[in-house]
Amino acid sequence: MTEIPIILLAAGQSSRMGGLDKLLQQIDGIPLLTRTATLARGVAPVLVALPPRPHPRYDALAGMDVQTVPVPDAAEGMNASLRTAIEYLPADAPAVMVLLADLPDLTQTDLRTILKARQLHPDNVVWRGTTADGKPGHPVIFDRTLFTQLSALHGDHGAQAVVRSQQRGVFLQPLPGQNAVLDLDTPEDWDAWRKKCTS
């Protein structure tokens, strides 16, 4: 188990799902959120940023060894989740991994690969997964020297501004296929992904 905690971003509104919750869609009989949290928990302590209670996503995490972090202003977007979750990190955390909850192809090996990249390239301050052909995605590890910047973010652009400010300090680590970027935001995305998995 690494000393670097994982922030799992799971407070989004699934606004393109036509009333369905993408994080509660079933994969192999369990909700995507449960699956991703289980994967992450096998690598590191996990903080899950969630919409305010009551919300069915809490039920998907019931009994799991993860820390739920309600985000009062979750409707603002991803940066509200980052700001809130950063406050819950252990004071001695040397870095944090930020992970989207809706990447169904991401594996535990992928997470360990990014953690290994940090060990092998300690002079960087950001370590980021990419697709096999180099498109940046998730997960992303931020050194603790960037926590203040992450805590000051607003809007729904994620931590892109922080990454851009550190271009010379960013290490890009390729992961297999499209694992780092393939998310499922619409019912059509889910249908296509499920057909691919069964073909």
FENSULHU-V665591 format. One record per residue. N is the residue number from 1. RES is the residue in one letter. SS is DSSP state (alpha for helix, beta for strand, coil for the rest). PHI is phi in whole degrees, 0 to 359 (* if undefined). D_LAST is the distance of its C-alpha to the last C-alpha in Angstrom with 1 decimal. Layout:
n->N res->RES ss->SS phi->PHI d_last->D_LAST
n->N res->RES ss->SS phi->PHI d_last->D_LAST
//
This chain:
n->1 res->M ss->coil phi->* d_last->35.2
n->2 res->T ss->beta phi->282 d_last->36.1
n->3 res->E ss->beta phi->275 d_last->39.1
n->4 res->I ss->beta phi->268 d_last->37.1
n->5 res->P ss->beta phi->288 d_last->35.9
n->6 res->I ss->beta phi->246 d_last->32.7
n->7 res->I ss->beta phi->264 d_last->33.0
n->8 res->L ss->beta phi->262 d_last->29.8
n->9 res->L ss->beta phi->275 d_last->30.0
n->10 res->A ss->beta phi->220 d_last->29.0
n->11 res->A ss->coil phi->252 d_last->31.7
n->12 res->G ss->coil phi->292 d_last->30.1
n->13 res->Q ss->coil phi->262 d_last->30.2
n->14 res->S ss->coil phi->51 d_last->26.6
n->15 res->S ss->coil phi->293 d_last->28.5
n->16 res->R ss->coil phi->257 d_last->25.5
n->17 res->M ss->coil phi->261 d_last->23.7
n->18 res->G ss->coil phi->63 d_last->25.9
n->19 res->G ss->coil phi->95 d_last->27.6
n->20 res->L ss->coil phi->271 d_last->24.7
n->21 res->D ss->coil phi->255 d_last->24.8
n->22 res->K ss->alpha phi->297 d_last->21.8
n->23 res->L ss->alpha phi->283 d_last->23.0
n->24 res->L ss->alpha phi->255 d_last->23.1
n->25 res->Q ss->coil phi->294 d_last->19.5
n->26 res->Q ss->beta phi->275 d_last->17.9
n->27 res->I ss->beta phi->231 d_last->15.4
n->28 res->D ss->coil phi->53 d_last->15.3
n->29 res->G ss->coil phi->86 d_last->18.4
n->30 res->I ss->beta phi->230 d_last->20.5
n->31 res->P ss->beta phi->297 d_last->21.4
n->32 res->L ss->alpha phi->307 d_last->20.2
n->33 res->L ss->alpha phi->299 d_last->23.9
n->34 res->T ss->alpha phi->299 d_last->24.4
n->35 res->R ss->alpha phi->298 d_last->21.6
n->36 res->T ss->alpha phi->292 d_last->22.9
n->37 res->A ss->alpha phi->296 d_last->26.4
n->38 res->T ss->alpha phi->295 d_last->25.7
n->39 res->L ss->alpha phi->301 d_last->24.1
n->40 res->A ss->alpha phi->293 d_last->27.2
n->41 res->R ss->alpha phi->294 d_last->29.7
n->42 res->G ss->coil phi->287 d_last->28.8
n->43 res->V ss->coil phi->246 d_last->30.1
n->44 res->A ss->beta phi->199 d_last->33.0
n->45 res->P ss->beta phi->299 d_last->35.0
n->46 res->V ss->beta phi->235 d_last->33.2
n->47 res->L ss->beta phi->249 d_last->34.7
n->48 res->V ss->beta phi->252 d_last->32.6
n->49 res->A ss->beta phi->281 d_last->33.9
n->50 res->L ss->beta phi->229 d_last->33.6
n->51 res->P ss->beta phi->298 d_last->35.1
n->52 res->P ss->coil phi->300 d_last->38.4
n->53 res->R ss->coil phi->292 d_last->38.6
n->54 res->P ss->coil phi->279 d_last->38.0
n->55 res->H ss->coil phi->202 d_last->34.2
n->56 res->P ss->alpha phi->297 d_last->31.3
n->57 res->R ss->alpha phi->295 d_last->29.8
n->58 res->Y ss->alpha phi->296 d_last->32.7
n->59 res->D ss->alpha phi->295 d_last->31.6
n->60 res->A ss->alpha phi->293 d_last->28.1
n->61 res->L ss->coil phi->251 d_last->30.2
n->62 res->A ss->coil phi->302 d_last->32.8
n->63 res->G ss->coil phi->83 d_last->34.0
n->64 res->M ss->coil phi->274 d_last->32.2
n->65 res->D ss->coil phi->275 d_last->34.4
n->66 res->V ss->coil phi->226 d_last->34.0
n->67 res->Q ss->beta phi->261 d_last->36.6
n->68 res->T ss->beta phi->275 d_last->36.0
n->69 res->V ss->beta phi->235 d_last->37.7
n->70 res->P ss->beta phi->294 d_last->38.5
n->71 res->V ss->beta phi->249 d_last->38.7
n->72 res->P ss->coil phi->303 d_last->41.5
n->73 res->D ss->coil phi->254 d_last->40.8
n->74 res->A ss->alpha phi->302 d_last->37.0
n->75 res->A ss->alpha phi->297 d_last->37.0
n->76 res->E ss->alpha phi->297 d_last->38.4
n->77 res->G ss->coil phi->130 d_last->35.1
n->78 res->M ss->alpha phi->301 d_last->33.7
n->79 res->N ss->alpha phi->290 d_last->37.1
n->80 res->A ss->alpha phi->297 d_last->38.7
n->81 res->S ss->alpha phi->295 d_last->36.2
n->82 res->L ss->alpha phi->298 d_last->37.1
n->83 res->R ss->alpha phi->303 d_last->40.8
n->84 res->T ss->alpha phi->291 d_last->40.8
n->85 res->A ss->alpha phi->293 d_last->38.7
n->86 res->I ss->alpha phi->303 d_last->40.7
n->87 res->E ss->coil phi->294 d_last->43.7
n->88 res->Y ss->coil phi->267 d_last->42.2
n->89 res->L ss->coil phi->292 d_last->41.6
n->90 res->P ss->coil phi->302 d_last->43.9
n->91 res->A ss->coil phi->299 d_last->47.0
n->92 res->D ss->coil phi->258 d_last->46.4
n->93 res->A ss->coil phi->297 d_last->42.7
n->94 res->P ss->coil phi->283 d_last->42.6
n->95 res->A ss->beta phi->191 d_last->39.5
n->96 res->V ss->beta phi->218 d_last->36.6
n->97 res->M ss->beta phi->263 d_last->32.9
n->98 res->V ss->beta phi->252 d_last->31.5
n->99 res->L ss->beta phi->223 d_last->27.9
n->100 res->L ss->beta phi->285 d_last->26.0
n->101 res->A ss->coil phi->275 d_last->24.4
n->102 res->D ss->coil phi->247 d_last->21.4
n->103 res->L ss->coil phi->251 d_last->19.5
n->104 res->P ss->coil phi->288 d_last->16.4
n->105 res->D ss->coil phi->268 d_last->15.4
n->106 res->L ss->coil phi->294 d_last->19.0
n->107 res->T ss->coil phi->240 d_last->20.0
n->108 res->Q ss->alpha phi->297 d_last->23.4
n->109 res->T ss->alpha phi->300 d_last->23.6
n->110 res->D ss->alpha phi->299 d_last->23.4
n->111 res->L ss->alpha phi->297 d_last->26.3
n->112 res->R ss->alpha phi->294 d_last->28.3
n->113 res->T ss->alpha phi->296 d_last->27.9
n->114 res->I ss->alpha phi->290 d_last->29.5
n->115 res->L ss->alpha phi->298 d_last->32.2
n->116 res->K ss->alpha phi->295 d_last->32.9
n->117 res->A ss->alpha phi->300 d_last->33.2
n->118 res->R ss->alpha phi->296 d_last->36.0
n->119 res->Q ss->alpha phi->294 d_last->37.8
n->120 res->L ss->alpha phi->280 d_last->37.6
n->121 res->H ss->coil phi->230 d_last->38.7
n->122 res->P ss->coil phi->290 d_last->41.2
n->123 res->D ss->coil phi->278 d_last->43.1
n->124 res->N ss->coil phi->275 d_last->40.5
n->125 res->V ss->coil phi->238 d_last->40.3
n->126 res->V ss->beta phi->226 d_last->36.7
n->127 res->W ss->beta phi->233 d_last->33.7
n->128 res->R ss->beta phi->229 d_last->30.4
n->129 res->G ss->beta phi->285 d_last->26.8
n->130 res->T ss->beta phi->229 d_last->25.2
n->131 res->T ss->coil phi->291 d_last->22.0
n->132 res->A ss->coil phi->300 d_last->21.7
n->133 res->D ss->coil phi->260 d_last->23.6
n->134 res->G ss->coil phi->99 d_last->26.2
n->135 res->K ss->coil phi->282 d_last->25.6
n->136 res->P ss->beta phi->296 d_last->27.3
n->137 res->G ss->beta phi->204 d_last->25.7
n->138 res->H ss->beta phi->235 d_last->25.9
n->139 res->P ss->beta phi->282 d_last->27.3
n->140 res->V ss->beta phi->229 d_last->30.8
n->141 res->I ss->beta phi->256 d_last->33.9
n->142 res->F ss->beta phi->246 d_last->37.3
n->143 res->D ss->beta phi->295 d_last->40.5
n->144 res->R ss->alpha phi->298 d_last->43.1
n->145 res->T ss->alpha phi->295 d_last->45.3
n->146 res->L ss->alpha phi->258 d_last->43.0
n->147 res->F ss->alpha phi->300 d_last->43.0
n->148 res->T ss->alpha phi->297 d_last->45.9
n->149 res->Q ss->alpha phi->295 d_last->44.1
n->150 res->L ss->alpha phi->297 d_last->41.0
n->151 res->S ss->alpha phi->289 d_last->43.3
n->152 res->A ss->coil phi->259 d_last->44.8
n->153 res->L ss->coil phi->286 d_last->41.7
n->154 res->H ss->coil phi->223 d_last->41.4
n->155 res->G ss->coil phi->95 d_last->39.0
n->156 res->D ss->coil phi->235 d_last->35.2
n->157 res->H ss->coil phi->262 d_last->34.7
n->158 res->G ss->coil phi->63 d_last->33.9
n->159 res->A ss->coil phi->262 d_last->35.7
n->160 res->Q ss->alpha phi->303 d_last->35.3
n->161 res->A ss->alpha phi->297 d_last->39.1
n->162 res->V ss->alpha phi->292 d_last->39.6
n->163 res->V ss->alpha phi->298 d_last->37.2
n->164 res->R ss->alpha phi->298 d_last->38.8
n->165 res->S ss->alpha phi->289 d_last->42.2
n->166 res->Q ss->coil phi->238 d_last->41.3
n->167 res->Q ss->alpha phi->309 d_last->39.7
n->168 res->R ss->alpha phi->286 d_last->41.7
n->169 res->G ss->alpha phi->252 d_last->40.7
n->170 res->V ss->beta phi->260 d_last->36.9
n->171 res->F ss->beta phi->254 d_last->34.8
n->172 res->L ss->beta phi->260 d_last->31.3
n->173 res->Q ss->beta phi->245 d_last->28.9
n->174 res->P ss->beta phi->297 d_last->25.5
n->175 res->L ss->coil phi->241 d_last->22.5
n->176 res->P ss->coil phi->299 d_last->19.1
n->177 res->G ss->coil phi->51 d_last->16.9
n->178 res->Q ss->coil phi->251 d_last->17.4
n->179 res->N ss->coil phi->308 d_last->18.0
n->180 res->A ss->coil phi->284 d_last->21.5
n->181 res->V ss->coil phi->230 d_last->21.0
n->182 res->L ss->coil phi->289 d_last->17.6
n->183 res->D ss->coil phi->245 d_last->18.9
n->184 res->L ss->coil phi->237 d_last->17.9
n->185 res->D ss->coil phi->260 d_last->21.0
n->186 res->T ss->coil phi->228 d_last->20.2
n->187 res->P ss->alpha phi->303 d_last->18.3
n->188 res->E ss->alpha phi->295 d_last->16.4
n->189 res->D ss->alpha phi->300 d_last->15.4
n->190 res->W ss->alpha phi->296 d_last->14.2
n->191 res->D ss->alpha phi->299 d_last->12.2
n->192 res->A ss->alpha phi->295 d_last->10.5
n->193 res->W ss->alpha phi->294 d_last->10.0
n->194 res->R ss->alpha phi->295 d_last->8.6
n->195 res->K ss->alpha phi->294 d_last->6.0
n->196 res->K ss->alpha phi->297 d_last->5.2
n->197 res->C ss->alpha phi->290 d_last->5.7
n->198 res->T ss->alpha phi->262 d_last->3.8
n->199 res->S ss->coil phi->276 d_last->0.0
//
